[in-house]
């Protein structure tokens, strides 16, 4: 299965998969259509690259 999101960098490619959370209530119109997408590293190279970028 291909990654959900691929980010090309000059020397490599970072691969991510995503999870989407959808919040919905009948009472509160302000969050009725709120969606949150989280991206997670899809491979070891991407995980290591993100750790290196974080310091």
LOVEX-63397 format. One record per atom (N, C-alpha, C): residue number from 1; x, y, z; atom name; residue in one letter; chain. Coordinates in pm, whole numbers, plus 32768, in hexadecimal, padded with zeros to 4 digits. Layout:
<nodes>
   nr    px    py    pz  atom  rest  kette
  NUM     X     Y     Z    CA     A      A
...
</nodes>
This chain:
<nodes>
   nr    px    py    pz  atom  rest  kette
    1  8055  7F89  8000     N     X      A
    1  8000  8000  8000    CA     X      A
    1  8059  807C  8000     C     X      A
    2  8043  80D9  7FA4     N     X      A
    2  8096  8152  7F9F    CA     X      A
    2  8078  81AE  8016     C     X      A
    3  80D8  8201  803B     N     X      A
    3  80C0  825E  80A9    CA     X      A
    3  8054  82C3  8086     C     X      A
    4  8012  82F7  80EB     N     X      A
    4  7FA8  8359  80D6    CA     X      A
    4  7FDF  83DF  80AA     C     X      A
    5  8059  83FC  80D4     N     X      A
    5  8095  847D  80B4    CA     X      A
    5  812B  846A  80A3     C     X      A
    6  8162  8498  8037     N     X      A
    6  81F1  8493  801F    CA     X      A
    6  8225  8521  8011     C     X      A
    7  828E  8542  805C     N     X      A
    7  82C8  85C8  8059    CA     X      A
    7  8353  85BE  801C     C     X      A
    8  8365  85F3  7FA3     N     X      A
    8  83EA  85EB  7F65    CA     X      A
    8  8448  8653  7FA1     C     X      A
    9  84C1  8627  7FC1     N     X      A
    9  852C  867F  7FEE    CA     X      A
    9  859B  8676  7F86     C     X      A
   10  85F9  86D3  7F87     N     X      A
   10  8664  86CD  7F23    CA     X      A
   10  86AF  8648  7F20     C     X      A
   11  86C6  860A  7F93     N     X      A
   11  8717  8590  7F96    CA     X      A
   11  86C8  8511  7FB3     C     X      A
   12  8646  851E  7FD0     N     X      A
   12  85F9  84A7  7FF7    CA     X      A
   12  8563  84BF  7FE8     C     X      A
   13  8518  845E  8017     N     X      A
   13  8486  8466  8013    CA     X      A
   13  8451  8439  809B     C     X      A
   14  83FF  848B  80DB     N     X      A
   14  83C3  8467  815B    CA     X      A
   14  8336  8434  8142     C     X      A
   15  8315  83C1  817B     N     X      A
   15  8293  8382  8167    CA     X      A
   15  8243  8381  81E8     C     X      A
   16  81C4  83A3  81DD     N     X      A
   16  816C  83A9  8251    CA     X      A
   16  80E9  8360  8234     C     X      A
   17  80A8  832F  829E     N     X      A
   17  801E  8302  8293    CA     X      A
   17  7FCD  8359  82F0     C     X      A
   18  7F4D  8365  82D6     N     X      A
   18  7EFB  83C3  8323    CA     X      A
   18  7E87  837C  8368     C     X      A
   19  7E5B  83BC  83D4     N     X      A
   19  7DE2  8394  841B    CA     X      A
   19  7D8D  8412  842A     C     X      A
   20  7D0D  8406  840D     N     X      A
   20  7CB3  8479  8414    CA     X      A
   20  7C4C  8463  8481     C     X      A
   21  7C42  84C4  84DB     N     X      A
   21  7BDD  84C1  8544    CA     X      A
   21  7B71  8526  851F     C     X      A
   22  7AF4  84FE  852A     N     X      A
   22  7A84  8555  8507    CA     X      A
   22  7A31  856A  8585     C     X      A
   23  7A20  85E7  85AB     N     X      A
   23  79D2  860A  8621    CA     X      A
   23  7949  863D  85F4     C     X      A
   24  78E2  8609  8630     N     X      A
   24  785D  8636  8609    CA     X      A
   24  77FE  862E  8681     C     X      A
   25  77B5  8698  8694     N     X      A
   25  774B  8698  86F9    CA     X      A
   25  76D2  86E0  86C0     C     X      A
   26  7660  86C0  86F4     N     X      A
   26  75E7  8706  86C8    CA     X      A
   26  75DA  878C  870D     C     X      A
   27  760F  8799  8786     N     X      A
   27  75FB  8811  87D7    CA     X      A
   27  7656  8885  87B3     C     X      A
   28  76D3  8868  8790     N     X      A
   28  7735  88D2  877D    CA     X      A
   28  7756  88E2  86E8     C     X      A
   29  7722  894A  86AC     N     X      A
   29  7735  8961  861D    CA     X      A
   29  77C5  8982  85FD     C     X      A
   30  7812  89B9  865E     N     X      A
   30  789B  89E5  8641    CA     X      A
   30  78F9  8970  8629     C     X      A
   31  78DC  88FA  865E     N     X      A
   31  7935  8888  8646    CA     X      A
   31  78F2  881C  85F2     C     X      A
   32  7882  883A  85B9     N     X      A
   32  7838  87D6  856D    CA     X      A
   32  788A  8799  84FC     C     X      A
   33  78DA  87E9  84B7     N     X      A
   33  7926  87B8  8444    CA     X      A
   33  79BC  87BC  845C     C     X      A
   34  79E6  87B7  84D9     N     X      A
   34  7A73  87BA  84F9    CA     X      A
   34  7AB3  8732  84DC     C     X      A
   35  7B20  8735  8490     N     X      A
   35  7B6C  86BC  8472    CA     X      A
   35  7BFE  86D7  8490     C     X      A
   36  7C3F  8673  84C5     N     X      A
   36  7CCC  867E  84E9    CA     X      A
   36  7D17  860E  84A2     C     X      A
   37  7D7B  8633  8454     N     X      A
   37  7DCB  85CE  840E    CA     X      A
   37  7E55  85C7  844E     C     X      A
   38  7E7E  854F  8473     N     X      A
   38  7F00  8538  84AF    CA     X      A
   38  7F56  84E9  844D     C     X      A
   39  7FD2  8513  843C     N     X      A
   39  802E  84CC  83E4    CA     X      A
   39  8095  8482  8437     C     X      A
   40  80AC  8404  8415     N     X      A
   40  810C  83B0  845B    CA     X      A
   40  8173  837D  83F7     C     X      A
   41  81F1  836C  8422     N     X      A
   41  8256  8337  83C7    CA     X      A
   41  8230  82AC  8395     C     X      A
   42  8240  8295  8314     N     X      A
   42  8219  8215  82D9    CA     X      A
   42  828E  81B4  82CD     C     X      A
   43  8307  81E5  82E9     N     X      A
   43  837B  818B  82E2    CA     X      A
   43  83E6  81B9  8345     C     X      A
   44  844C  8165  8357     N     X      A
   44  84B6  8182  83B7    CA     X      A
   44  8509  81FB  838E     C     X      A
   45  8522  820B  830C     N     X      A
   45  856F  827E  82DD    CA     X      A
   45  8528  8301  8301     C     X      A
   46  84A5  8308  82EA     N     X      A
   46  8459  8382  8309    CA     X      A
   46  8459  839C  839E     C     X      A
   47  8448  8335  83EF     N     X      A
   47  844B  8344  8481    CA     X      A
   47  84D0  837C  84AF     C     X      A
   48  853F  8345  847B     N     X      A
   48  85C4  8373  84A3    CA     X      A
   48  85DD  8404  8473     C     X      A
   49  85AF  8425  83FB     N     X      A
   49  85C0  84AD  83C7    CA     X      A
   49  8575  8512  841C     C     X      A
   50  84FC  84F1  8447     N     X      A
   50  84AE  854C  849B    CA     X      A
   50  84F0  855E  8523     C     X      A
   51  8525  84F2  855C     N     X      A
   51  856C  84FE  85DD    CA     X      A
   51  85E7  8556  85CF     C     X      A
   52  862F  8549  8561     N     X      A
   52  86A4  859C  854B    CA     X      A
   52  867E  862F  853A     C     X      A
   53  860E  864A  84F6     N     X      A
   53  85E1  86D4  84E3    CA     X      A
   53  85B5  8713  8567     C     X      A
   54  857D  86C0  85C1     N     X      A
   54  854B  86F3  8641    CA     X      A
   54  85BD  8717  86A0     C     X      A
   55  8631  86E3  8685     N     X      A
   55  86A5  8704  86D7    CA     X      A
   55  86BF  869D  8739     C     X      A
</nodes>
